[in-house]
Amino acid sequence: MTTRIAMWSGPRNISTTMMRSFGARSDCAVSDEPFYGAFLKATGEDHPMAAEVIADMDCDWHSVAAAMRGAVPGGQPVWYQKHMPHHMEGPVSIADFPDHKHAFLIREPERVIASYGVKRGAARFEDLGYQRLLTYFEWARGQGFDPPVIDTSSFLADPASKLEVLCARLGITWDPTMLEWQLGIHPDDGIWASHWYDQVAKSTGFGGAPGPLPELHGEAANLAERCRPFYEAMRAYAI
């Protein structure tokens, strides 16, 4: 039986790096933001490469959801699915994946907002997904799950031991190969990788612990303050 892992994350939150880590396992298939095309088509959001993403992907919500519950790529025993809660603007939600193992990635709003600004410009509250991330986490707990939460900064200070705990919580074996991967863009990356994944493409492993929080001003600082209660509510459960 396949262990299907739904890793829910906001943007700019080592979600692609974590996908690299799971993809380094010989027993794991990975899927990169399978609902991104459906989100862009439904909302008309002006994201970089939006037209290319829509043309490249299945943009039917129910079809994508069925695929995520369906045949596993390569018949692998583990399937890591990278999902963004703020993409779920259609008729599908976390509730459509009751047989998945759910996990959550969080990061300090200041770091997310600073990183997002480099790639796309000023962020809006809705772009960062903190509120829906907490909603999904609370749903999972309400269903009797005990979903692991990974806080990026503490994770990067000790990825080996944190990954071992994460694997145990997900019911899969710990595999040290998760600490290293091949350089460059990977075959399972979304078509948007050329815009968003330049730093990940230069990596062969996790980076070190981050430095001090970036200093934000004006609207960016106000946005971080608005996001922080959602982040703190989940950080209390971080491994």
C-alpha beads as a LAMMPS data file, in Angstrom:
LAMMPS data file: protein, C-alpha beads

239 atoms
238 bonds

1 atom types
1 bond types

-500.0 500.0 xlo xhi
-500.0 500.0 ylo yhi
-500.0 500.0 zlo zhi

Masses

1 110.0

Atoms # bond

1 1 1 0.000 0.000 0.000
2 1 1 1.264 3.452 -0.917
3 1 1 1.822 6.141 1.699
4 1 1 0.519 9.343 0.113
5 1 1 1.969 12.443 1.750
6 1 1 0.296 15.814 1.269
7 1 1 2.798 18.467 2.343
8 1 1 0.975 21.780 2.698
9 1 1 3.038 24.947 2.533
10 1 1 2.937 28.620 1.716
11 1 1 5.308 30.078 -0.897
12 1 1 9.028 30.695 -0.344
13 1 1 9.193 28.129 2.436
14 1 1 11.711 25.424 1.378
15 1 1 8.783 23.483 -0.067
16 1 1 10.745 22.701 -3.235
17 1 1 13.838 21.823 -1.221
18 1 1 11.734 19.408 0.819
19 1 1 10.392 17.943 -2.420
20 1 1 14.018 17.434 -3.506
21 1 1 14.705 15.628 -0.245
22 1 1 11.838 13.175 -0.659
23 1 1 12.596 12.794 -4.359
24 1 1 16.106 11.613 -3.466
25 1 1 14.586 8.453 -1.954
26 1 1 14.557 5.449 -4.268
27 1 1 11.061 4.513 -3.066
28 1 1 9.322 7.882 -3.530
29 1 1 7.447 9.604 -6.345
30 1 1 6.940 13.379 -6.136
31 1 1 4.337 15.775 -7.555
32 1 1 4.943 19.510 -7.771
33 1 1 1.934 21.748 -6.997
34 1 1 -0.580 19.767 -9.067
35 1 1 -3.390 22.307 -8.511
36 1 1 -1.379 25.331 -9.655
37 1 1 -2.814 25.319 -13.178
38 1 1 -6.380 24.985 -11.917
39 1 1 -5.781 27.871 -9.510
40 1 1 -4.420 30.154 -12.228
41 1 1 -7.202 29.303 -14.652
42 1 1 -9.928 29.816 -12.029
43 1 1 -8.605 33.063 -10.571
44 1 1 -6.839 34.753 -13.486
45 1 1 -4.010 35.709 -11.130
46 1 1 -1.143 37.427 -12.944
47 1 1 1.639 35.081 -11.902
48 1 1 4.902 34.724 -13.822
49 1 1 4.479 32.193 -16.672
50 1 1 0.742 31.861 -15.951
51 1 1 -0.207 31.124 -19.572
52 1 1 2.515 28.497 -19.893
53 1 1 1.478 26.821 -16.639
54 1 1 -2.196 26.651 -17.660
55 1 1 -1.289 25.218 -21.074
56 1 1 0.987 22.609 -19.508
57 1 1 -1.259 21.284 -16.716
58 1 1 -4.547 19.548 -16.097
59 1 1 -6.697 22.464 -14.897
60 1 1 -9.798 20.507 -13.877
61 1 1 -10.079 20.459 -10.086
62 1 1 -11.826 17.116 -9.787
63 1 1 -9.583 15.448 -12.350
64 1 1 -6.438 16.563 -10.528
65 1 1 -7.844 15.433 -7.172
66 1 1 -8.719 12.042 -8.636
67 1 1 -5.196 11.734 -10.018
68 1 1 -3.696 12.468 -6.587
69 1 1 -5.815 9.638 -5.171
70 1 1 -5.205 7.371 -8.154
71 1 1 -2.367 5.371 -9.668
72 1 1 1.013 6.157 -8.157
73 1 1 3.740 7.293 -10.584
74 1 1 6.098 4.387 -11.089
75 1 1 4.155 2.282 -8.592
76 1 1 6.288 3.653 -5.768
77 1 1 5.416 2.849 -2.129
78 1 1 5.711 6.531 -1.105
79 1 1 4.194 9.493 -2.950
80 1 1 5.141 13.007 -1.850
81 1 1 2.705 15.660 -3.060
82 1 1 3.662 19.321 -2.678
83 1 1 0.503 21.399 -2.173
84 1 1 -0.207 25.083 -1.552
85 1 1 -3.371 25.830 0.483
86 1 1 -3.790 29.235 -1.152
87 1 1 -4.080 27.480 -4.517
88 1 1 -7.237 25.682 -3.367
89 1 1 -9.708 28.270 -4.667
90 1 1 -11.971 25.747 -6.381
91 1 1 -14.340 22.990 -5.210
92 1 1 -11.541 20.784 -3.822
93 1 1 -9.883 21.042 -0.397
94 1 1 -7.856 19.025 2.089
95 1 1 -11.092 17.196 2.961
96 1 1 -10.886 15.466 -0.434
97 1 1 -7.765 13.596 0.707
98 1 1 -8.827 11.663 3.816
99 1 1 -6.415 8.803 3.103
100 1 1 -3.325 11.003 2.788
101 1 1 -0.770 11.630 5.501
102 1 1 -0.882 15.396 5.982
103 1 1 2.091 17.511 7.024
104 1 1 2.691 21.252 7.165
105 1 1 5.604 23.581 6.444
106 1 1 5.724 26.986 8.130
107 1 1 8.194 29.867 8.086
108 1 1 8.444 33.244 9.786
109 1 1 6.385 35.801 7.820
110 1 1 9.307 38.220 7.661
111 1 1 11.444 35.723 5.746
112 1 1 8.593 34.711 3.452
113 1 1 7.664 38.289 2.591
114 1 1 11.266 39.320 1.928
115 1 1 11.863 36.297 -0.321
116 1 1 8.543 36.697 -2.122
117 1 1 9.355 40.308 -2.887
118 1 1 12.508 39.313 -4.749
119 1 1 10.589 36.972 -7.063
120 1 1 7.224 38.632 -7.581
121 1 1 7.047 41.965 -5.803
122 1 1 4.879 43.129 -2.928
123 1 1 2.821 40.291 -1.465
124 1 1 -0.813 40.368 -0.398
125 1 1 -2.158 38.511 2.613
126 1 1 -3.955 36.050 0.309
127 1 1 -0.728 35.281 -1.582
128 1 1 0.976 33.846 1.493
129 1 1 -1.627 31.314 2.607
130 1 1 -1.141 31.567 6.375
131 1 1 -4.832 31.655 7.267
132 1 1 -5.821 28.692 5.112
133 1 1 -2.741 26.757 6.225
134 1 1 -3.968 27.022 9.818
135 1 1 -7.525 26.148 8.751
136 1 1 -6.273 22.987 7.043
137 1 1 -4.126 22.093 10.044
138 1 1 -7.088 22.461 12.373
139 1 1 -9.231 20.352 10.035
140 1 1 -6.634 17.564 10.087
141 1 1 -6.487 17.623 13.883
142 1 1 -10.267 17.639 14.049
143 1 1 -10.333 14.467 11.943
144 1 1 -8.137 12.678 14.465
145 1 1 -4.868 13.090 12.573
146 1 1 -1.686 14.189 14.316
147 1 1 -0.101 16.118 11.440
148 1 1 3.570 16.996 11.812
149 1 1 4.571 20.639 11.486
150 1 1 8.010 21.645 10.216
151 1 1 9.225 25.123 11.141
152 1 1 11.780 26.017 8.488
153 1 1 14.286 27.886 10.641
154 1 1 14.574 25.257 13.366
155 1 1 14.523 22.499 10.751
156 1 1 17.498 23.942 8.852
157 1 1 19.505 24.038 12.070
158 1 1 19.357 20.223 12.243
159 1 1 17.759 18.668 9.137
160 1 1 18.972 15.097 9.724
161 1 1 17.348 14.642 13.118
162 1 1 14.216 16.584 12.121
163 1 1 13.773 14.467 8.991
164 1 1 14.113 11.299 11.031
165 1 1 11.294 12.484 13.299
166 1 1 9.210 13.575 10.316
167 1 1 9.562 10.178 8.649
168 1 1 8.548 8.421 11.843
169 1 1 5.481 10.648 12.174
170 1 1 4.541 9.890 8.561
171 1 1 4.974 6.148 9.055
172 1 1 7.852 5.704 6.609
173 1 1 11.433 4.614 7.173
174 1 1 14.137 7.232 7.622
175 1 1 16.513 7.260 4.650
176 1 1 19.784 9.247 4.878
177 1 1 19.726 9.755 1.095
178 1 1 17.167 12.488 1.808
179 1 1 20.035 14.793 2.774
180 1 1 21.557 15.046 -0.711
181 1 1 20.291 15.328 -4.297
182 1 1 21.401 16.088 -7.836
183 1 1 22.199 19.610 -8.968
184 1 1 19.902 21.406 -11.404
185 1 1 16.272 21.381 -12.504
186 1 1 14.661 17.965 -11.966
187 1 1 12.286 16.132 -14.314
188 1 1 9.379 16.321 -11.857
189 1 1 9.669 20.092 -11.367
190 1 1 6.795 22.209 -12.607
191 1 1 7.255 24.185 -15.810
192 1 1 7.578 27.297 -13.622
193 1 1 10.901 26.056 -12.233
194 1 1 12.890 28.320 -14.570
195 1 1 11.451 31.371 -12.782
196 1 1 11.062 30.217 -9.167
197 1 1 13.654 27.494 -8.573
198 1 1 16.983 29.110 -9.451
199 1 1 18.386 28.825 -5.914
200 1 1 17.119 25.281 -5.386
201 1 1 18.619 24.293 -8.738
202 1 1 22.029 25.362 -7.416
203 1 1 21.714 23.172 -4.329
204 1 1 22.673 19.594 -3.590
205 1 1 21.470 19.611 0.029
206 1 1 19.826 21.686 2.706
207 1 1 21.287 25.087 3.475
208 1 1 22.405 26.090 6.932
209 1 1 20.357 27.753 9.630
210 1 1 19.156 31.208 8.578
211 1 1 20.500 34.405 10.074
212 1 1 18.525 37.183 11.772
213 1 1 15.055 38.026 10.538
214 1 1 15.031 40.557 7.704
215 1 1 13.940 44.031 8.707
216 1 1 10.705 45.041 7.017
217 1 1 9.111 48.470 6.805
218 1 1 5.762 50.003 5.943
219 1 1 3.158 47.754 4.343
220 1 1 5.514 44.775 4.364
221 1 1 5.935 45.051 8.132
222 1 1 2.171 45.413 8.581
223 1 1 1.607 42.298 6.477
224 1 1 4.081 40.316 8.575
225 1 1 2.274 41.402 11.737
226 1 1 -1.043 40.256 10.250
227 1 1 0.378 36.839 9.308
228 1 1 2.276 36.173 12.518
229 1 1 -0.631 34.949 14.729
230 1 1 -1.361 32.157 12.230
231 1 1 2.313 31.222 12.123
232 1 1 2.620 31.234 15.935
233 1 1 -0.504 29.081 16.342
234 1 1 1.125 26.357 14.254
235 1 1 4.664 26.814 15.557
236 1 1 3.457 25.540 18.917
237 1 1 3.149 22.095 17.274
238 1 1 6.452 22.097 15.358
239 1 1 8.696 19.056 15.738

Bonds

1 1 1 2
2 1 2 3
3 1 3 4
4 1 4 5
5 1 5 6
6 1 6 7
7 1 7 8
8 1 8 9
9 1 9 10
10 1 10 11
11 1 11 12
12 1 12 13
13 1 13 14
14 1 14 15
15 1 15 16
16 1 16 17
17 1 17 18
18 1 18 19
19 1 19 20
20 1 20 21
21 1 21 22
22 1 22 23
23 1 23 24
24 1 24 25
25 1 25 26
26 1 26 27
27 1 27 28
28 1 28 29
29 1 29 30
30 1 30 31
31 1 31 32
32 1 32 33
33 1 33 34
34 1 34 35
35 1 35 36
36 1 36 37
37 1 37 38
38 1 38 39
39 1 39 40
40 1 40 41
41 1 41 42
42 1 42 43
43 1 43 44
44 1 44 45
45 1 45 46
46 1 46 47
47 1 47 48
48 1 48 49
49 1 49 50
50 1 50 51
51 1 51 52
52 1 52 53
53 1 53 54
54 1 54 55
55 1 55 56
56 1 56 57
57 1 57 58
58 1 58 59
59 1 59 60
60 1 60 61
61 1 61 62
62 1 62 63
63 1 63 64
64 1 64 65
65 1 65 66
66 1 66 67
67 1 67 68
68 1 68 69
69 1 69 70
70 1 70 71
71 1 71 72
72 1 72 73
73 1 73 74
74 1 74 75
75 1 75 76
76 1 76 77
77 1 77 78
78 1 78 79
79 1 79 80
80 1 80 81
81 1 81 82
82 1 82 83
83 1 83 84
84 1 84 85
85 1 85 86
86 1 86 87
87 1 87 88
88 1 88 89
89 1 89 90
90 1 90 91
91 1 91 92
92 1 92 93
93 1 93 94
94 1 94 95
95 1 95 96
96 1 96 97
97 1 97 98
98 1 98 99
99 1 99 100
100 1 100 101
101 1 101 102
102 1 102 103
103 1 103 104
104 1 104 105
105 1 105 106
106 1 106 107
107 1 107 108
108 1 108 109
109 1 109 110
110 1 110 111
111 1 111 112
112 1 112 113
113 1 113 114
114 1 114 115
115 1 115 116
116 1 116 117
117 1 117 118
118 1 118 119
119 1 119 120
120 1 120 121
121 1 121 122
122 1 122 123
123 1 123 124
124 1 124 125
125 1 125 126
126 1 126 127
127 1 127 128
128 1 128 129
129 1 129 130
130 1 130 131
131 1 131 132
132 1 132 133
133 1 133 134
134 1 134 135
135 1 135 136
136 1 136 137
137 1 137 138
138 1 138 139
139 1 139 140
140 1 140 141
141 1 141 142
142 1 142 143
143 1 143 144
144 1 144 145
145 1 145 146
146 1 146 147
147 1 147 148
148 1 148 149
149 1 149 150
150 1 150 151
151 1 151 152
152 1 152 153
153 1 153 154
154 1 154 155
155 1 155 156
156 1 156 157
157 1 157 158
158 1 158 159
159 1 159 160
160 1 160 161
161 1 161 162
162 1 162 163
163 1 163 164
164 1 164 165
165 1 165 166
166 1 166 167
167 1 167 168
168 1 168 169
169 1 169 170
170 1 170 171
171 1 171 172
172 1 172 173
173 1 173 174
174 1 174 175
175 1 175 176
176 1 176 177
177 1 177 178
178 1 178 179
179 1 179 180
180 1 180 181
181 1 181 182
182 1 182 183
183 1 183 184
184 1 184 185
185 1 185 186
186 1 186 187
187 1 187 188
188 1 188 189
189 1 189 190
190 1 190 191
191 1 191 192
192 1 192 193
193 1 193 194
194 1 194 195
195 1 195 196
196 1 196 197
197 1 197 198
198 1 198 199
199 1 199 200
200 1 200 201
201 1 201 202
202 1 202 203
203 1 203 204
204 1 204 205
205 1 205 206
206 1 206 207
207 1 207 208
208 1 208 209
209 1 209 210
210 1 210 211
211 1 211 212
212 1 212 213
213 1 213 214
214 1 214 215
215 1 215 216
216 1 216 217
217 1 217 218
218 1 218 219
219 1 219 220
220 1 220 221
221 1 221 222
222 1 222 223
223 1 223 224
224 1 224 225
225 1 225 226
226 1 226 227
227 1 227 228
228 1 228 229
229 1 229 230
230 1 230 231
231 1 231 232
232 1 232 233
233 1 233 234
234 1 234 235
235 1 235 236
236 1 236 237
237 1 237 238
238 1 238 239
